[in-house]
Amino acid sequence: MTAIALSIAPIFLLIVTGYVLRRGGIPSEEFWTLNDRLVYFVLMPALFFVRISQADLSDPNLLPYAATLYAGFFAAIGFGTAVAVMLRFAAPQATSILQGAGRFNTFIALAVAEALYGLPALHLAVLGAALLVPVVNLTVVGLFSILMPRPGHPVLLGAAKNLATNPLILSILAAAVVNRLGWAPIPVVQDTLAILGQAALPIMLLCVGASLKLRGLKADAGAMALSALGKLVVFPLVILAVALALGLPPLAAQVALIYGALPTGVAAYTLARQLGGDAPLMATMITVQTLLAFAVIPLWLSLGARLFGL
């Protein structure tokens, strides 16, 4: 476990650096806002395109890998939704609990996978994101529309439109087409996107830190605990069990487990604010889970390494 903790320590130091820089006004608030857009519209799509366009999409392990990821996600978000409804949380708080239990920070997943196991793991992590991102977004928005119906506001239609214009989704689809047609690697284009993709991970981690809010955090302790239980216990536990049951190859199983052990994603705050959820509660969940991840990720991954024989 110590070796894993030391290997991923630089990732969390970059997150802390991003937090310190933004709180110190370095270089400016506007810089961090624009940086988020650079990551979302340029760097992440470039990374996804390069990795997926050259991936082996005929790998027979791709289906069990996808099944493992989906099992963990649906178990966690199902847990979050069920406990929020059964304990009669108000709808805005319920949506934050389910998001806190089921969503994950893709940026940290990519960085941890590469730091621990190199480019093959980064490739698997990118494939995992490609499999999960559309499903996660449609599922979460669908649950919002059920728990917080808004007459005259077709939430699911809006979500479909957002997915259709999402630069990550578009890069995944373009990469899949290029892969299927056997055009990769495309001279010059592929090299240019590869350089952009190399810049993605450190900048993404700084942006994750810059988005954290430690001042004035106030939240319902019960809601916080339930979301953390779903995300940091239920999600990885189900992934561990399913990966073992399906006989997933060790590296694929460990990368899937990385997704299970991640803190909830920053995008959850944006969605809560857009759709009327409890945005302050969501911000607190993101911050607290990110801090907990310092300890939780090494614990789960050390267990996974033993059980998967990695």
Summary of the structure (lengths in Angstrom):
residues: 310
radius of gyration: 18.6
end to end distance: 12.9
largest distance: 56.7
contacts: 1096
relative contact order: 0.19
helix: 81%
strand: 0%
